Amino acid sequence: MIGLAKVLIGKASDTPEGKLTHISAGGKEIVIANVGGSYYAMGNICNHAGAELHEGEISGKELTCPWHGAKWDITTGNLLWFPQKLNTQQTFKVNQENDSLYVEIT
């Protein structure tokens, strides 16, 4: 059975809509965003050329890679737009307890 780690991201109040945050935990790089008051997390490294996605821009649920403009749905990890097919990004469950945010890493 694979273990589950619950890692503190930070305060929900420090992650307003339109702002990206990121953490390194469990050997993974993770980007976190607030989309309509819900929090989502996915792999932070673009699988096209290795850009750190938290340096990109978020509009609604659409995260744009800062290097070559690939567009990702941060709620699902699915690629929304790019000239070539890229693999889906891994997503992670985010839990909110009062003002604290936690990400579940398997």
C-alpha positions, 0 to 999 in steps of 0.5 A: 500500500502506498503511503499518503503524506499530508503537507502544509502549503500555507494559509488560504488567505495568502493564496488569493485568486490570480496568484500562484504559489508553489512548494517542493514536497515528497520529491515533487514540485507542486503549483497551487492556485485558488480557482473560485475559492477552491484550491487546486494543485498539479505538477509545477514543471511543464513537461514540454521543456521544464519551465516552472509553471508557478512563474506563469499566469493563471486566469480562472482555471487556465494556467499558462506556461511562462516559456512557450505558452502551453495552457493547462487546466489546473483543476484536472492537469489536462492540456488545453492548448499547445501545438503538440500533444503533451502528457497530462500533468499530475494533480494533487488533492488540496484540503483546507482546514480553517485558514491552513491549506494541505496537499496530499502527496502519494 
